[in-house]
Amino acid sequence: MFKNMSLKLKILLLSMSGVVTIAIVSIILAISNFNSQEKLLKSKMFLASEDLSNSIQDQFYERYGDVKTFSLHFKNFSTNSREYINYLNQIVKFYGIYNLIIICDLNGRLLSVNDEGPDGKKINSEILYKQNFSKTNWFKETVAKKYLEDPKKDFTLVNFQDANFDEINESVYKEKIYSTAFSTFFYNSKGEPIGIISTHPNFSWAESTVTRIYDNFYKQNIKTLEITLLNKNGDVIIDYNPSLNNGKKELMHNEKILNTFNLVKEQHEAALSLMKGEEGVIEAKHTRRDDLQLWYDPQKVDY
């Protein structure tokens, strides 16, 4: 498969299909001493990219289904009570990724929210009852029925907000939290919408796959791996490179890079190829450093 392919001039076309395009993944490997391992490394990158794509999609669909399942508990919901708060606390602790689960009426007024975090400790979510959420993107887009949907797989009626630093989470937890949001209506017994439930899982649901794949390469003594995830516009939403962090494997959230640095605007060859729908292996310079690297571009990841 890899014979007769010029690394610099051609893209290795690989078949990866999906439904809703939200993000693009590039697995990056520094190419020092690369020539002697070219075929093997290409093969490993292909397999890792498939793994990354499939795992992120699976996690996305779980989060997508979660909010619809949680919404069923609030059928005919009218008055907040300790019962509802306890239910939300149980969800947050069980899943370990949801920082906030917000229940609003159709005017954006808060009806209920968890008052414990994933670790079971009390959080100051009480301050949120003073706010109105009608101006937030997730609320406005849900009311406008701006959904991310795949009817063939029965994924419908949920609004998705891509990874970002959530000010609501920050106001409660007093720290920067990089998270996503899944929102949908909940209904009365007549099937009429009576409010909106919005779950705010931190982005570890995708990041955990990235760190796992890095560890797999690390165990094979390949320690110069970078993994970069771009959104549909080319903005970096995951930037993972332990070799630039003194070998520390925790994933950093650099506000100067995430949702700010755009590889398409930087005219990065691999990102431009992805935007054209191409996929495969290409040799290109790193945009923030001057070293030459091997990029593997799978097709746009669908989640």
Residue pairs with C-beta under 8 A, 6 or more apart in sequence:
1 12
2 12
2 38
2 39
2 42
2 43
5 12
7 38
7 281
7 282
7 283
7 294
8 282
8 283
10 280
11 273
11 278
11 279
11 280
11 281
11 282
11 297
12 42
12 46
12 279
12 280
12 281
13 278
13 279
13 280
14 46
14 279
14 280
14 298
14 299
15 299
16 50
16 53
16 279
16 298
16 299
17 299
17 302
18 53
18 57
18 299
18 300
18 301
18 302
18 303
19 150
19 152
19 153
19 302
20 148
20 149
20 150
20 302
20 303
21 232
21 300
21 301
21 302
22 60
22 148
22 160
22 162
22 231
22 232
22 301
22 302
22 303
23 56
23 162
23 229
23 230
23 231
23 232
23 237
23 300
23 301
23 303
24 229
24 230
24 231
24 232
24 234
24 271
24 274
24 297
24 300
24 301
25 49
25 52
25 53
25 56
25 227
25 228
25 229
25 230
25 298
25 301
26 227
26 228
26 229
26 230
26 270
26 271
26 274
26 295
26 296
26 297
27 45
27 48
27 49
27 52
27 213
27 225
27 226
27 227
27 228
27 295
27 296
28 225
28 226
28 227
28 228
28 286
28 293
28 294
28 295
28 296
29 41
29 45
29 222
29 224
29 225
29 226
29 293
29 294
29 296
30 224
30 225
30 226
30 243
30 291
30 293
30 294
31 283
31 292
31 293
31 294
32 224
34 41
34 294
41 222
41 294
42 281
42 296
44 217
44 220
44 222
45 281
45 294
45 296
46 296
48 213
48 216
48 217
48 296
49 296
49 298
50 298
51 209
51 213
52 209
52 210
52 213
52 227
52 298
52 301
53 298
53 301
53 302
55 209
55 212
56 206
56 209
56 301
56 303
57 301
57 302
57 303
59 205
59 206
59 209
59 303
60 205
60 206
60 303
61 153
61 155
61 303
62 205
63 180
63 182
63 199
63 201
63 205
64 148
64 155
64 158
64 160
64 182
65 155
66 95
66 182
66 199
67 158
67 182
67 183
67 184
67 197
67 198
67 199
68 157
68 158
68 184
70 91
70 101
70 197
70 199
71 184
71 185
71 186
71 187
71 197
72 186
73 84
73 87
74 84
74 103
74 186
74 195
74 197
75 186
75 187
75 188
75 189
76 188
76 189
76 194
77 84
77 103
77 111
77 112
77 186
77 194
77 195
80 103
80 111
80 112
84 103
84 112
85 112
85 113
85 114
85 115
88 101
88 103
88 112
88 113
88 114
89 114
89 115
89 116
91 98
91 101
91 114
92 98
92 99
92 101
92 114
92 116
92 117
92 118
93 116
93 118
93 119
93 120
95 118
95 201
96 118
97 118
97 201
97 202
97 204
97 205
98 114
98 118
98 199
98 200
98 201
99 117
99 118
99 166
99 169
99 172
99 173
99 177
99 179
99 200
99 201
99 202
100 113
100 114
100 125
100 128
100 168
100 169
100 172
100 199
100 200
101 113
101 114
101 197
101 198
101 199
101 200
102 110
102 113
102 128
102 133
102 168
102 197
102 198
102 199
102 200
103 110
103 111
103 112
103 113
103 186
103 195
103 196
103 197
104 110
104 111
104 133
104 139
104 195
104 196
104 197
104 198
105 111
105 194
105 195
105 196
106 143
106 193
106 194
106 195
106 196
107 132
107 134
108 132
108 133
108 134
108 135
108 136
108 139
109 132
109 133
110 128
110 129
110 131
110 132
110 133
111 195
113 125
113 128
113 129
114 123
114 125
115 122
115 123
115 125
115 126
116 122
116 123
117 123
117 173
123 172
123 173
124 172
125 172
127 171
127 172
128 168
128 171
128 172
133 139
133 168
133 198
134 140
136 168
137 161
138 159
138 161
138 181
138 183
138 198
139 183
139 196
139 198
141 159
141 161
141 183
142 159
142 183
142 184
142 185
142 196
142 198
143 196
145 157
146 159
147 156
147 157
147 158
147 159
148 155
148 158
148 159
148 160
149 155
149 156
149 157
149 158
150 156
157 184
157 185
158 182
158 183
158 184
159 181
159 182
159 183
159 184
160 180
160 181
160 182
161 180
161 181
161 182
161 183
162 180
162 231
162 237
163 178
163 179
163 180
163 203
163 206
163 231
163 237
163 238
163 258
163 259
164 178
164 179
164 180
164 259
165 176
165 177
165 178
165 179
165 253
165 255
165 258
165 259
166 177
166 178
166 179
166 181
166 200
168 200
169 177
169 179
169 200
169 202
170 176
170 177
176 253
176 255
177 202
178 202
178 203
178 253
178 258
179 200
179 201
179 202
179 203
180 200
180 201
180 202
180 203
180 205
181 198
181 199
181 200
182 198
182 199
182 201
183 196
183 197
183 198
183 199
184 196
184 197
185 193
185 194
185 195
185 196
185 197
186 193
186 194
186 195
186 196
186 197
187 193
187 194
188 194
203 237
203 238
206 229
206 238
207 238
207 240
207 251
210 227
210 229
210 238
210 240
210 251
211 240
211 249
211 251
213 227
214 225
214 227
214 240
214 242
214 249
215 249
217 223
217 225
218 225
223 242
223 243
223 247
224 243
226 240
226 241
226 243
226 293
227 238
227 240
227 241
228 236
228 238
228 239
228 240
228 263
229 236
229 237
229 238
229 301
230 236
230 237
230 263
230 264
230 271
230 274
231 237
231 259
232 300
233 262
233 264
234 262
234 263
234 264
234 265
234 271
234 275
235 258
235 259
235 260
235 261
235 262
236 257
236 258
236 259
236 260
236 261
236 262
236 263
237 258
237 259
238 251
238 258
239 252
239 254
239 257
239 258
239 261
240 251
242 248
242 249
245 252
261 288
263 270
263 271
263 287
264 271
264 272
264 275
266 287
268 284
268 287
269 282
269 284
269 285
269 295
270 282
270 284
270 295
270 297
273 279
273 282
273 297
274 297
274 300
277 299
277 300
278 297
279 297
279 298
279 299
280 296
280 297
281 294
281 295
281 296
281 297
282 294
282 295
282 297
283 292
283 293
283 294
283 295
284 292
284 293
284 295
285 291
285 292
285 293
286 292
286 293
